[in-house]
Amino acid sequence: MLTEILMVALLVLVGVILLVLEMFLIPGFGIAGISGFGCLLGAVFLAYLKISALAGHITLAACVVMSLLAIYGFWRSRAIDKMALDTKIDGKVSLAKPGKKIERLEKEAQKIDAEAEKK
């Protein structure tokens, strides 16, 4: 009985960790997400089958609550800000200013090309 309870608890823990990893660290929906759902489903199935219906209900509720709390806690910890790509592009093209004539742009482009060839 104790081993089944420990197995259910371990499956729930591993399932929640894998789901959080899949959502925030590993791009796409792949092995970690499917494995996480599999662990959670396995924990619920094992609790219903080996322990009791009440334990299955409790495990099901615990899976939902723990998953939501883990996602919320990870989101609020601002850890995602350190891992997420946050790039701003400030570059400006000086040749394409409004009001410049195309001939002047072509001359400036030729001048830049000539300078680049010298280097």
N, C-alpha and C positions, 0 to 999 in steps of 0.2 A: 504494500500500500504506500509506504514512504517513497519507494523508488518511482512509483507512477507519479506521485505528486511532484517529486524533484524533476522528473522527465518533462512533465507538463510545464513547470515553471521555467526550466531551461529552454524549452521550445518557444515559449512566449517571449522570453528575453532575447533569444537569438533572432526570432522573427521581427521584433520591433527594431532591433539594431540594424538588421538587413534592410528593412523598409526605409529607415532614416538615411542610411548610407545611399540607397538607390535614389531617394528624392533629392538629396542635397549634394552628394559628392560624385556619384557615378552618373554620367550623362546617359539619357535614354532609359528605356524600360527593358531590362535584361535579366541576367542570371540572378543578381542580388534581389531584385524586386519579386521575381517569381519564387525564389527560394524563401524570401520573407513571408509571402502569403502562404506558401506551402507549410512553413513551420507553424504559423498561427493556426491554419486549418488542422494540421496534425495535432497540435496541442488541444484544440477544442474536441476533435474526434477522439483522441486518447482519453480525455477527461470524461466524456460521455460513456465511452465503451468500458474503460477499466475501473473508473472510480464510482461515479453515480451521475444521475441526471442533474442534481443540484450542483455538483462540481462542474459539470459541463456548462450550465448556465453562468456560473461564477467565472469560469475561464473565458467564456465568450464575452462577457461584460468587461473582464479585465483586459482582454486583447484590444477591444475597442477603446477603452479609456486610456490604457497605456500607450497605444499608438498615437492617439490625439494629443496626449500630454507630452510625449516625446517630440512630436512635430512642433507643437507650440513652444516647448522649452528650447528646442534648437533654434527656432525662428527668433525668439525673444533674446537669445544669448548674443545676438549680433555676430555669431561665428560665421554666418553666411556672408557677411560683409567682407571678411578677410579672405574668403575662398572664391567669391564670385568675381567675375571679370567686370571691371568698372573702368572703361576707357573712354576718354573724351578726345575728340579730334579737333584741334584748334588751328590746323593748318589753313592757310589762305593762299590763293593763287593771285599773285600780284599782277599778272598780265591781263586778267579778265575783269578789270575794273569797269564799271558802267561808264559809258560816254567815250571810251577809247575807240578810235577808228580801227578797222581791221588791218589797214595798211601799216599803221603804227605797231599793232600787235605782231604782225609778220616780221617787221624790221627788228623789234625787240627779241623775238624768238630766234631769228637768225644770229643776232648778236650774242645771245646766250649760248647757242649752239657753237659758234665760233670760239667763244671763251672756253667752253667745255672741251673742244678738240685740242686746244693749246695745252691743257692740263694733262 
